Amino acid sequence: MEPPKNAGPGSEPERGGPGAADQSKGAVDLSKNEADPSAVHKAVVASAIGNCVEWFDFGVFSAGVMTAIIGTVFFPEGASGSASLRSFALIAAAFLARPFGGMFFGPMGDKLGRKRVLATTILLMSGSTFMIGILPGYDTIGIAAPLLLLLVRLVQGFSTGGEYGGAATMIAEYAPTRRRGFFGSFLELGTLTGYILGAGFVLLMDLALTTEAMHSWGWRIPFLLSLPLGLVGLYVRTRIEDTPTFQRMEEAGKKAQSPLKETLEHYWRVILMLIGIVFLLNVADYTLLTFMPSYLVDFLEMNETTAQLITIGVEAVMITVIVPLGALSDRIGRKPLLMTAAIGYVLLSWPAFALMQTDNAFGVAFGYAIVGGLLVLILAVIAATFPAMFPTKVRYGAFAIGYNISTSIFGGTAAVLVGSLIDVTGSNYIPAYYLMIAGLVALIPIMKIRETAGVPIEEAGAEPAPVPAGSGAGSRS
């Protein structure tokens, strides 16, 4: 997962990219105050591994066979709703805690530093996922089983609420200005890698074990693996310094005295724009990564193994293109990719789901790939885009609050809402309609936000908007 060694701030700027203009003509020297390349690489790995742990959990929990097992093991026989919908309800419940985690950990990261908070969140995330693997089921402790599982999921959601904003901020504040899109894409590379690891391990377990063994004890093993993953992440995070941007702000005595108050008083409009963009991100992300494996099995009646292979295959292709797309955003800007994705979801969601209604596995895979291809355009740039919407003194908290409010409302509920509406209406096109609505909503804030490619992170989020160095992508609004 480590970026190429020649990708640091000392490397030659790409032709035509932001800041590529002759610096002798007045452009800002972007190498000033930028971190050593080896420190950038460590920060990228330290940040991405937390996302990997988070999405390992989702990859395991949302796998078609796993949702059915969880919904059976922890609930009484004859409980309302399908086993998969009960599992999705637990996913949604965990998201209720995310805004509280964002409001708690985010401002703390602005006050105490990014590093300390991120060390805490990764330990809580991996520990709570591990706990699922050792919880007794309903047959052993009765009603306490789903209640304990709910509690663990709430802890997981609370810690995750402080994770993503801090990880994205860490990369954005470490990355050299001209390569922020490139390095930021590695955060979502961690997302896709974690999801594939989780879903892939469940698939291997399901193929290797008998149905009885998988339902009896095999399902626990993937959850238990999250703890060693988290400990590796904790080790990496404790071996890096806090971001140079935060350290300079701290030395200058410019930290916000009350980050949460200042965030809510002065940056609520920008937070609302963030919520609107994250609406599309979450509907697409959680529909694709948590709902679709069960959608293919429960609603399209596809074989579980085939459904998992299609899901993992599309995710693998997304992994191969996400970093080049991040690098592309350093050349042309973040907004063109975001606009393409939003318009694409409006125009292509229905055709994509029409392809999935065919009995042909290749047609299903192609429709799935359309949805995933549009999603990766967003994933490639969000870690470079969202932190740059806010100034350093409130960046972690403002990002975490806006991101997690939107994720709680639209991300965690996506699978339950879409699945329930399909049950009620009988239409397998409900996910397409939801994606089309999300695309339309996101278009407005995407058009309104400033282009920050080429803008040094310490100037990003300032009023008025700083002028990007050079004549590249950052000069557009």
C-alpha positions as CSV (number, residue, x, y, z in Angstrom):
1,M,0.0,0.0,0.0
2,E,3.0,2.3,0.3
3,P,3.2,4.9,-2.4
4,P,6.2,5.0,-4.8
5,K,9.4,6.4,-3.3
6,N,9.7,9.0,-6.0
7,A,6.3,10.5,-5.3
8,G,7.5,12.8,-2.6
9,P,7.7,16.6,-2.5
10,G,11.2,16.6,-3.9
11,S,10.1,15.0,-7.2
12,E,9.8,16.9,-10.4
13,P,6.3,18.5,-10.8
14,E,4.2,17.1,-13.5
15,R,3.8,19.1,-16.7
16,G,0.6,21.0,-16.8
17,G,-0.3,20.3,-13.2
18,P,-1.2,22.8,-10.5
19,G,1.8,24.9,-9.7
20,A,3.7,23.9,-12.8
21,A,4.1,27.5,-13.9
22,D,7.6,29.1,-13.7
23,Q,8.1,30.1,-10.1
24,S,10.3,32.9,-11.2
25,K,7.2,34.6,-12.5
26,G,5.7,35.0,-9.0
27,A,4.2,31.6,-8.2
28,V,4.5,30.4,-4.6
29,D,7.3,27.9,-3.8
30,L,5.1,24.9,-2.9
31,S,8.1,23.0,-1.5
32,K,8.3,25.4,1.4
33,N,7.2,23.7,4.7
34,E,6.4,20.4,3.0
35,A,7.3,17.2,4.9
36,D,10.1,14.8,4.1
37,P,9.0,12.1,1.6
38,S,9.6,9.3,4.0
39,A,7.4,11.0,6.6
40,V,4.7,11.4,3.9
41,H,4.8,7.7,3.1
42,K,4.5,6.7,6.8
43,A,1.6,9.1,7.3
44,V,-0.2,7.7,4.2
45,V,0.2,4.1,5.4
46,A,-0.8,5.0,9.0
47,S,-4.0,6.7,7.8
48,A,-5.0,4.1,5.2
49,I,-4.6,1.2,7.5
50,G,-7.3,2.6,9.8
51,N,-9.7,2.7,6.9
52,C,-8.7,-0.8,6.0
53,V,-9.7,-2.0,9.5
54,E,-13.0,-0.2,9.3
55,W,-13.9,-1.6,6.0
56,F,-12.7,-5.1,6.8
57,D,-15.5,-5.0,9.4
58,F,-18.0,-4.0,6.7
59,G,-16.7,-6.6,4.2
60,V,-17.2,-9.3,6.8
61,F,-20.5,-8.1,8.2
62,S,-22.2,-7.4,4.9
63,A,-21.1,-10.5,3.0
64,G,-24.3,-12.3,1.9
65,V,-23.7,-15.5,3.9
66,M,-22.7,-13.5,6.9
67,T,-25.7,-11.2,7.1
68,A,-27.9,-14.3,7.1
69,I,-25.8,-16.0,9.9
70,I,-25.7,-12.9,12.1
71,G,-29.4,-12.3,11.7
72,T,-30.0,-15.9,12.8
73,V,-27.4,-16.4,15.6
74,F,-28.3,-13.3,17.6
75,F,-32.1,-13.2,17.1
76,P,-34.9,-15.6,18.1
77,E,-36.4,-17.8,15.5
78,G,-39.4,-16.1,13.9
79,A,-38.2,-12.6,14.6
80,S,-39.7,-10.0,12.3
81,G,-38.0,-9.3,9.0
82,S,-35.5,-11.5,7.1
83,A,-32.2,-12.4,8.7
84,S,-30.4,-10.1,6.3
85,L,-32.6,-7.1,7.1
86,R,-32.0,-7.7,10.8
87,S,-28.3,-7.6,10.2
88,F,-28.6,-4.4,8.1
89,A,-30.6,-2.9,11.0
90,L,-27.7,-3.5,13.2
91,I,-25.4,-1.7,10.7
92,A,-27.8,1.2,10.6
93,A,-28.0,1.4,14.4
94,A,-24.2,1.7,14.7
95,F,-24.3,4.7,12.4
96,L,-26.5,6.5,15.0
97,A,-23.4,6.8,17.2
98,R,-21.1,8.2,14.4
99,P,-22.1,11.9,14.7
100,F,-21.5,11.8,18.4
101,G,-18.1,10.2,17.8
102,G,-17.4,13.0,15.2
103,M,-18.3,15.7,17.7
104,F,-16.2,14.1,20.4
105,F,-13.1,13.0,18.6
106,G,-13.0,15.7,15.9
107,P,-12.6,18.8,18.1
108,M,-10.3,16.8,20.3
109,G,-8.1,16.2,17.3
110,D,-8.1,20.0,16.6
111,K,-7.1,20.6,20.2
112,L,-4.7,17.8,21.1
113,G,-3.4,16.7,17.7
114,R,-4.3,14.3,15.0
115,K,-2.0,11.5,16.1
116,R,-3.3,10.9,19.6
117,V,-6.9,10.7,18.6
118,L,-6.2,8.4,15.7
119,A,-4.3,6.0,18.0
120,T,-7.4,5.8,20.1
121,T,-10.0,5.3,17.3
122,I,-8.2,2.5,15.6
123,L,-7.9,0.5,18.9
124,L,-11.6,1.0,19.6
125,M,-12.6,0.1,16.1
126,S,-10.7,-3.1,15.9
127,G,-11.5,-4.1,19.5
128,S,-15.3,-3.7,19.0
129,T,-15.1,-5.8,15.8
130,F,-13.1,-8.5,17.6
131,M,-15.8,-8.5,20.4
132,I,-18.5,-9.6,17.9
133,G,-16.4,-12.8,17.3
134,I,-16.6,-13.8,21.0
135,L,-20.2,-12.8,21.8
136,P,-22.6,-15.7,22.7
137,G,-25.7,-16.1,20.6
138,Y,-29.4,-16.0,21.3
139,D,-29.5,-19.7,22.1
140,T,-27.0,-19.2,24.9
141,I,-28.0,-15.9,26.6
142,G,-31.4,-15.0,25.1
143,I,-32.4,-11.4,24.6
144,A,-29.0,-10.2,26.0
145,A,-27.4,-11.5,22.7
146,P,-28.8,-8.9,20.3
147,L,-28.5,-6.2,23.0
148,L,-24.8,-6.9,23.5
149,L,-24.3,-7.0,19.8
150,L,-26.1,-3.6,19.4
151,L,-23.8,-2.1,22.2
152,V,-20.7,-3.4,20.4
153,R,-21.9,-1.9,17.1
154,L,-22.6,1.4,18.8
155,V,-19.0,1.5,20.2
156,Q,-17.7,0.7,16.7
157,G,-19.8,3.5,15.2
158,F,-18.7,6.0,17.9
159,S,-15.0,5.3,17.3
160,T,-15.4,5.3,13.5
161,G,-17.0,8.7,13.8
162,G,-13.6,10.0,14.8
163,E,-11.6,7.9,12.5
164,Y,-12.2,9.0,8.9
165,G,-12.0,12.7,9.4
166,G,-8.7,12.4,11.2
167,A,-7.2,10.0,8.7
168,A,-8.1,12.2,5.8
169,T,-6.8,15.3,7.6
170,M,-3.6,13.5,8.4
171,I,-2.9,12.7,4.7
172,A,-4.0,16.1,3.5
173,E,-1.8,17.9,5.9
174,Y,1.2,15.7,5.2
175,A,0.9,15.5,1.4
176,P,2.8,17.9,-0.8
177,T,0.4,20.4,-2.5
178,R,1.0,19.2,-6.0
179,R,0.3,15.6,-5.1
180,R,-2.5,15.8,-2.5
181,G,-4.9,14.0,-4.8
182,F,-2.4,11.3,-5.5
183,F,-1.6,10.6,-1.8
184,G,-5.2,11.2,-0.7
185,S,-6.4,8.4,-3.0
186,F,-4.5,5.9,-0.9
187,L,-6.9,6.4,2.0
188,E,-9.8,5.0,-0.1
189,L,-7.4,2.4,-1.4
190,G,-7.4,1.3,2.2
191,T,-11.2,1.2,2.1
192,L,-11.4,-1.1,-0.9
193,T,-8.5,-3.3,0.3
194,G,-10.2,-3.8,3.7
195,Y,-13.5,-4.6,2.1
196,I,-12.0,-7.1,-0.3
197,L,-10.0,-8.7,2.6
198,G,-13.1,-9.0,4.7
199,A,-15.5,-10.3,2.0
200,G,-12.8,-12.5,0.5
201,F,-12.0,-14.2,3.8
202,V,-15.7,-14.9,4.4
203,L,-15.9,-16.4,0.9
204,L,-12.9,-18.6,1.5
205,M,-14.3,-19.7,4.9
206,D,-17.7,-20.5,3.3
207,L,-16.1,-22.6,0.6
208,A,-13.7,-24.4,3.0
209,L,-16.2,-25.3,5.7
210,T,-19.5,-27.2,5.8
211,T,-22.7,-25.1,6.2
212,E,-23.0,-26.5,9.7
213,A,-19.5,-25.6,10.7
214,M,-19.8,-22.1,9.2
215,H,-23.0,-21.4,11.1
216,S,-21.6,-23.0,14.3
217,W,-18.2,-21.4,14.7
218,G,-16.6,-20.5,11.4
219,W,-18.4,-17.2,11.1
220,R,-16.5,-15.9,14.2
221,I,-13.0,-16.2,12.7
222,P,-13.1,-13.2,10.4
223,F,-14.2,-10.9,13.2
224,L,-11.4,-12.2,15.5
225,L,-8.8,-11.2,12.8
226,S,-9.6,-7.5,13.2
227,L,-7.7,-7.2,16.5
228,P,-4.3,-8.1,15.1
229,L,-5.0,-5.8,12.1
230,G,-5.8,-3.0,14.6
231,L,-2.7,-3.6,16.6
232,V,-0.6,-3.3,13.5
233,G,-2.3,0.0,12.7
234,L,-1.8,1.2,16.3
235,Y,2.0,0.4,16.0
236,V,2.3,2.3,12.8
237,R,0.4,5.4,14.1
238,T,2.5,5.7,17.2
239,R,5.7,5.8,15.2
240,I,4.8,9.0,13.2
241,E,4.9,12.7,14.3
242,D,1.8,14.8,14.2
243,T,1.3,16.7,11.0
244,P,3.6,19.6,10.2
245,T,0.6,21.8,9.6
246,F,-0.8,21.2,13.1
247,Q,2.6,21.6,14.7
248,R,3.2,24.9,13.0
249,M,-0.3,26.1,14.1
250,E,0.4,25.0,17.6
251,E,3.8,26.7,17.8
252,A,2.2,29.9,16.5
253,G,-0.5,29.8,19.2
254,K,-3.3,29.8,16.6
255,K,-5.3,26.8,17.9
256,A,-9.0,27.4,18.4
257,Q,-9.8,27.8,22.1
258,S,-13.1,26.1,21.6
259,P,-13.0,24.1,18.3
260,L,-16.5,22.7,18.5
261,K,-18.1,26.1,19.2
262,E,-16.1,27.9,16.5
263,T,-16.9,25.1,14.0
264,L,-20.7,25.3,14.6
265,E,-20.8,29.1,14.7
266,H,-18.7,30.0,11.7
267,Y,-18.5,27.0,9.3
268,W,-22.0,25.5,9.4
269,R,-22.7,26.6,5.7
270,V,-19.6,24.7,4.5
271,I,-20.6,21.8,6.6
272,L,-24.0,21.8,4.9
273,M,-22.3,21.6,1.5
274,L,-20.2,18.8,2.8
275,I,-23.3,16.9,3.9
276,G,-24.8,17.3,0.5
277,I,-21.8,15.8,-1.3
278,V,-21.4,13.0,1.3
279,F,-25.1,12.2,0.7
280,L,-24.2,10.9,-2.8
281,L,-21.0,9.3,-1.5
282,N,-22.8,7.4,1.2
283,V,-25.8,6.3,-0.9
284,A,-23.4,4.9,-3.5
285,D,-20.8,3.6,-1.1
286,Y,-23.1,1.7,1.2
287,T,-25.5,0.6,-1.5
288,L,-22.6,-0.9,-3.4
289,L,-20.5,-2.3,-0.5
290,T,-23.0,-3.3,2.1
291,F,-26.3,-3.9,0.3
292,M,-25.5,-5.2,-3.1
293,P,-24.0,-8.6,-2.1
294,S,-27.4,-9.5,-0.4
295,Y,-29.3,-7.7,-3.2
296,L,-27.9,-10.1,-5.7
297,V,-28.7,-13.1,-3.6
298,D,-32.0,-12.2,-1.9
299,F,-33.7,-10.2,-4.7
300,L,-32.0,-11.4,-7.9
301,E,-31.7,-15.0,-6.6
302,M,-28.1,-15.3,-7.6
303,N,-25.8,-18.0,-6.2
304,E,-24.0,-16.7,-3.1
305,T,-20.5,-17.6,-4.4
306,T,-21.2,-15.9,-7.8
307,A,-22.5,-12.8,-6.1
308,Q,-19.4,-12.6,-3.9
309,L,-17.1,-13.1,-6.8
310,I,-18.8,-10.3,-8.8
311,T,-18.6,-8.0,-5.8
312,I,-14.9,-8.7,-5.1
313,G,-14.1,-8.5,-8.8
314,V,-15.5,-5.0,-9.2
315,E,-13.8,-3.9,-6.1
316,A,-10.5,-5.2,-7.4
317,V,-10.9,-3.2,-10.6
318,M,-11.7,-0.1,-8.6
319,I,-8.4,-0.6,-6.7
320,T,-6.4,-0.6,-9.9
321,V,-7.8,2.8,-11.0
322,I,-8.3,4.8,-7.8
323,V,-4.7,6.0,-7.5
324,P,-4.3,7.1,-11.1
325,L,-7.6,9.0,-10.7
326,G,-6.3,10.7,-7.6
327,A,-3.2,11.7,-9.6
328,L,-5.4,12.9,-12.4
329,S,-7.3,15.2,-10.0
330,D,-3.9,16.9,-9.3
331,R,-3.8,17.9,-13.0
332,I,-7.4,18.8,-13.8
333,G,-8.9,19.4,-10.4
334,R,-11.3,17.6,-8.0
335,K,-14.5,19.1,-9.2
336,P,-14.5,17.6,-12.8
337,L,-14.4,14.1,-11.3
338,L,-17.1,14.8,-8.8
339,M,-19.3,16.4,-11.4
340,T,-18.8,13.4,-13.7
341,A,-19.8,11.0,-11.0
342,A,-23.0,13.0,-9.9
343,I,-24.2,13.4,-13.5
344,G,-23.3,9.8,-14.2
345,Y,-25.5,8.5,-11.4
346,V,-28.4,10.6,-12.6
347,L,-28.1,9.2,-16.1
348,L,-26.7,5.7,-15.8
349,S,-28.2,4.3,-12.5
350,W,-31.4,3.0,-14.2
351,P,-29.5,1.3,-17.1
352,A,-27.0,-0.2,-14.7
353,F,-29.7,-1.9,-12.6
354,A,-31.6,-2.9,-15.8
355,L,-28.5,-4.9,-16.7
356,M,-28.5,-6.5,-13.3
357,Q,-32.0,-7.9,-13.9
358,T,-30.8,-10.2,-16.6
359,D,-30.0,-13.8,-16.0
360,N,-26.6,-13.4,-17.5
361,A,-23.8,-13.1,-14.9
362,F,-21.8,-10.9,-17.2
363,G,-24.7,-8.5,-17.6
364,V,-25.0,-8.3,-13.8
365,A,-21.3,-7.8,-13.5
366,F,-21.3,-5.0,-16.1
367,G,-24.2,-3.2,-14.4
368,Y,-22.5,-3.5,-11.1
369,A,-19.3,-2.2,-12.6
370,I,-21.1,1.0,-13.9
371,V,-22.2,1.8,-10.3
372,G,-18.7,1.0,-9.0
373,G,-16.9,3.0,-11.7
374,L,-18.9,6.1,-10.9
375,L,-18.2,5.6,-7.2
376,V,-14.4,5.3,-7.6
377,L,-14.4,8.8,-9.3
378,I,-15.7,10.1,-5.9
379,L,-13.5,7.9,-3.7
380,A,-10.4,9.0,-5.6
381,V,-10.7,12.7,-4.6
382,I,-12.6,12.9,-1.3
383,A,-9.6,12.7,1.0
384,A,-8.0,15.6,-0.9
385,T,-11.3,17.6,-1.3
386,F,-13.1,17.5,2.1
387,P,-10.2,18.5,4.4
388,A,-9.4,21.4,2.2
389,M,-12.9,22.8,2.7
390,F,-11.9,24.0,6.2
391,P,-9.1,25.9,7.8
392,T,-6.5,24.0,9.9
393,K,-7.8,25.1,13.3
394,V,-11.2,23.4,12.9
395,R,-10.4,21.0,10.0
396,Y,-10.6,17.7,11.9
397,G,-13.7,18.6,13.8
398,A,-15.7,20.3,11.0
399,F,-14.9,17.5,8.6
400,A,-15.8,14.8,11.1
401,I,-19.1,16.5,12.2
402,G,-20.4,17.1,8.6
403,Y,-19.2,13.8,7.3
404,N,-20.7,11.7,10.1
405,I,-24.0,13.5,10.2
406,S,-24.5,12.7,6.6
407,T,-23.2,9.2,6.9
408,S,-25.4,8.5,9.9
409,I,-28.6,9.7,8.1
410,F,-27.9,8.4,4.6
411,G,-25.1,5.8,4.8
412,G,-26.2,3.5,7.6
413,T,-29.8,3.6,6.6
414,A,-29.1,2.9,2.9
415,A,-29.3,-0.9,3.0
416,V,-32.4,-1.0,5.4
417,L,-34.2,1.7,3.4
418,V,-33.6,0.3,0.0
419,G,-34.2,-3.3,1.1
420,S,-37.5,-2.4,2.8
421,L,-38.7,-0.4,-0.1
422,I,-38.0,-3.3,-2.5
423,D,-40.0,-5.6,-0.2
424,V,-42.9,-3.1,-0.1
425,T,-43.0,-2.1,-3.8
426,G,-41.7,-5.3,-5.4
427,S,-39.4,-3.1,-7.6
428,N,-35.8,-4.1,-7.9
429,Y,-35.0,-0.6,-9.3
430,I,-35.3,1.1,-6.0
431,P,-31.5,1.4,-5.6
432,A,-31.3,3.1,-9.0
433,Y,-33.9,5.7,-8.1
434,Y,-32.2,6.4,-4.8
435,L,-28.8,6.9,-6.5
436,M,-30.5,9.2,-9.1
437,I,-31.9,11.4,-6.3
438,A,-28.6,11.5,-4.5
439,G,-26.8,12.5,-7.7
440,L,-29.2,15.4,-8.3
441,V,-28.9,16.6,-4.7
442,A,-25.0,16.5,-4.7
443,L,-24.7,18.5,-7.9
444,I,-25.6,21.7,-6.2
445,P,-22.9,21.7,-3.5
446,I,-20.3,20.3,-6.0
447,M,-20.9,23.3,-8.2
448,K,-20.7,25.7,-5.3
449,I,-17.5,24.5,-3.5
450,R,-14.1,26.0,-4.4
451,E,-11.5,24.1,-6.4
452,T,-8.6,23.5,-4.1
453,A,-6.2,21.5,-6.3
454,G,-3.0,23.4,-6.2
455,V,-3.9,25.4,-3.0
456,P,-1.5,24.8,-0.1
457,I,-3.5,23.0,2.7
458,E,-2.6,25.8,5.3
459,E,-4.4,28.3,3.0
460,A,-7.3,26.0,2.2
461,G,-10.7,27.0,3.7
462,A,-9.6,30.6,4.3
463,E,-11.7,33.6,3.4
464,P,-11.4,34.8,0.7
465,A,-10.3,31.8,-1.3
466,P,-6.5,31.7,-1.9
467,V,-5.2,31.9,-5.4
468,P,-3.6,28.6,-6.4
469,A,0.0,28.6,-7.4
470,G,0.6,28.4,-11.1
471,S,-2.1,28.2,-13.7
472,G,-3.3,24.6,-13.2
473,A,-6.5,23.1,-12.0
474,G,-6.7,25.2,-8.9
475,S,-7.5,28.3,-10.9
476,R,-11.0,27.2,-11.6
477,S,-13.9,27.8,-9.2
